[in-house]
Amino acid sequence: MKAIHSLVMLIVLAVVGSTFVEPVYSAELTMGEAINKAGRQRMLSQRIIKAYAMMGQDVGYRKAKKQLRASSALFESQLAELKGFKVNSDISDALLLVETQWEVVKEIISEKPKRIHVARLRTKSESLLHSTHQVVVLLESTLNNKMGHEVNIAGRQRMLTQRMASLYMLQSWNFADELYKTNYDQAVSEFDKALKELQAAPVNTAEINAGLVKVEQLWQVFKLSDRVKDGGFVPTLVTRSLDKILVKMNEITGQYAALVK
């Protein structure tokens, strides 16, 4: 059974490609790894919307389709791992809610992307984001030290990259809902604030600090890229820039997770 699961994970990695690499599957999760994976579920809830919106607009369609499929497969794989990581009944109940909400999202994205389904997908994905975040909070609360906090915050940065990307893509698809713009600006502000918090974290290793320096550089490039055209959109440039930050933040989150005892 373990061999079959490992084979599935290798297939998922091949589909995801170079923009985002999932760490090798572990049969027995540590608490740090569990928080890391639970946090990654938040990111996937947003990455799915981004890929869906890219496909709907025919922006990098083939790449977006691969991302959508890979994100769906990874979400299900990690959900199974987390359900098998028995901690307490509160976390088990929270994961059951995530599973129920995920089934609705999965049903929507199983069909060819259509503009008329976007509002429902966005609403259901917001609920999924909230529920996956609750799992992270509950896992973090079981620790007797504060080491899980950095894993949570760094992992949330991954989510924010894809949240910004999804909201940008929705606006470029001519969704004029003012809430999308407000949420986008809020995500930019939250990423900026959390990056500063991580840069000042006393637990940082030299490796983590070096990674955060790279993230800062990529972040400054991104803030220029989303303003390239006055009143226009450059979705390919912006999503590529945010995916680069995602990759680095994923590495850093893993490094923080390794510090959790």
N, C-alpha and C positions, 0 to 999 in steps of 0.2 A: 504493500500500500504506500509506504514511504517512497519507494522507487517511482511509482506512478505519479505521486505528487511532485517529486523533483522534476520529472519529465515535463509535467504541465507547466511548472515554473520556468523551465528553460524555453519552452515555446512562447510563453508570455514575454520573456525578456527579448527574444528575437523580434517579436512584433513591436515592442515598445521602441526599439532602436536606440540611437545615440542620445536622444534628448532627455531621457529619464531612465535611470537604471535602478532596479529594485535589488536590495541586498539578497544574498543567497538564503534560501529557505532553511530555517532552523527547526528541528523537531520539538525542542523544548525552549520556549521563550524565556528570557529574563524579563524582569519588570521594565528595565530600560527599553528593551526591544518591543515589549508590548505597548508601551506609551508611544514609541516611535511609529509602530504600525497603525495604532489607533489614530494617531495624529495624521498619518498619511491618508487615511480614509476621508478626512476632512478635505484634503487637497483634491482627491479623486472626484468628490461630489461637484467640485467647481470645474475641474478639467473636462469632465463629461459635457457640461454645458458649453464650454469653449469649443470643443471639437464638434459638437452638434451644430453650433452656430456657424462654424467655419464651413462645414459641409453644406448647410442650407444656403450659404452665399457663394458656394463653389470657390472658396479660398483654400488653396492647397488641399483639394478634396481627398485625394488618395492618402496623404499623410494624416489628415484629420480623421479619416475613417479608421486607420490603423490605431491612432491614439484612442479613439472611442472604444474600439474592441478591446485593446490592451487594458485600458482603464477599468472597463467592466470586469474583465477576467481577474485583474489584480484585486479589485474591490472584493469580489466573491472569495478569492483565495485567502485574503487577509481576514475576512470576516470569519471564515471557517477556523483559522488559526486562533483568533481571539476568543471564539466561543469555546475552543478546547483548552484555553488558558483559564482554569477555574480559580477565581479569587474570592468573590462573595456574591450573594444573591442580587445585590443592587446592580452590580456590573453585568451579571447574566441577564437581568431584566432589561437593562439599557441596551444590550446587544440584540435582544429579541425585538425591541422597537426599531432598531436600526435595520434589522433583517426585513421587517414588515414594510418599512418605508422604501427600502432598496428594491423590493419586488415591484413597486409602483413605478419607480424611476426606470427600472430595467424594461418594463413593458413599453414605456413611452419611447425609449431609444432603440427598441427592437425594430421599429419601422423607419422608413426613409424620412430624414428630417424635413419638417414642414413648418412654415411660419406660424400656422394656426395652433401648433402644439407647444410653442415656445413658452408662453405664459404659464401653462400648467407644469411644464418641466422645471421652469425656474422656481415656482412655488414649492413643488415637491422636493427639489434639490436643496432649497433653503431649510426645509424641515429636516432633511437628511443631514445637512451640515450641522444643525443645532444638536441633533441626537448623537452624531459621531463625536462632537466636541464634548458632550456630557460624559461619554465613555472615557475620554482622555482625562477629564477632571476627576472622575471617580478613581481611575487608576493612580493618578498622581496623589490623591488624598490618602492612599494606603501606605505611602512611604513615610518613614520617620524622619527623613531629612528633606532638604529642599532641592536635591539634585534633579528631581523630576521636573522642576519648574523650567529649567533651561531647555530640556527636551521638548516640553510643551510649547514654549515660545518659539524656539527654532523651527519646530514642526509646523506651527501656525504660519510662519513666514512662507513655507511652501504653499500652504493653502491660499495665502493672500496673493501670491504671484498668479495663480490660476483664477482667482476671483477677479483680479484686475483684468486679466485677459478675457474672461468670459463677459464681463460687463462692457469692456471695450468693443468686443465683437457684437454684442447685442445692439449697442449704439450705432455701430457701423452698418448694421442691418436695418437701420432706420426705425428702431424702436425708440420713440421719443419720450418714453416714461421718465419723468424727472427723477424718480427714485433710483433709476439705474445710474444716472450721473452722480447723484448724491452718494450712493453706495460705492461708486468707483473712487470718488474723491476721498471718502472715508477710508477705503482700503489703502490708498496711497499714503495717507497720513498715519495709519496704524503700522504699516510696514516701516516707515521712516522712524517712528518712535521705538518700535521693538528692536530695530537694528541697533540703535544707540544703546538700548538696554543690554543687548547681547555683547556689544563691544566693551561694555563696562563690567561684565560679569566676572567676579573674582575667581571663578572655577576654570576660566579659560586656559587651555594649554597653548603652547606656541603654535601648534598645528591649527587649532581652532582660530586663533587670532589671525593667522596668515589667510585662512579661508574667508574670514570676515572682511579683511582688507580687499580681497578680490570681489566679494559681494558688493562692497561699497562702490567699487569702480564700475561694476556692471549696473548698479542702481542709478548712478549718475548718468550713465549712457541711456538707460531706459527713460529717465525723466526728460531727456532731450528728444528721444525718438517719438514720444507720444505728442510732441508739439511741432513736428516737422511741417505739417500743413495747417494753415489757419482755416479752421472750420471744416477741414477734411479729415479723412481717416487713412491710416497706413497699417492695416491689420497684420500683414505679413511681417513687417519690421517690428511692430510692438510685441506680437506673440513670440517671435524668435528671441527677442531681447529678454522677455520674462521667462522663457523656458531655460535660458542660460542661467538665470538667477535660481530657478527651481533646482537645477542640477547641483549647484554649489550648496544651496541650503539643505538639500537632501544629504549631502556628504557631511555637512556640519552637524545636522541633527543626529546622524549615526555616531559621530564622535562624542557628542554630549551623552547619547544613550549608553555608550561604552563606559562612561564614568559612573553610572548609577550602580550601586552595590545592593 
